[in-house]
């Protein structure tokens, strides 16, 4: 599970960045998760190859224990963030 979107890193636009939730920390219902932005390329078979980690950041959310699993909730939270509006599922 991941997202794809153009991102900016240090003034450079990265087309089709691979955006992945990398880990969780938390206590009770408050969860912090880390998100990595990775470069991508396409091989001769038109498959996406995930490259190096370009940047990362963290988000905090309330885990709804009655809802979807934690990973799905994290990606839903990302899609609501202005930084990731327009991101598509990979």
Protein Blocks (a to p, Z undefined) as FASTA:
>chain_A
ZZdddddeehiacehiacddfbdcdehjbccdddddddddddfkopacddddfbdcdddd
dddfklccfklmmmmmmmmpmklgoiacZZ
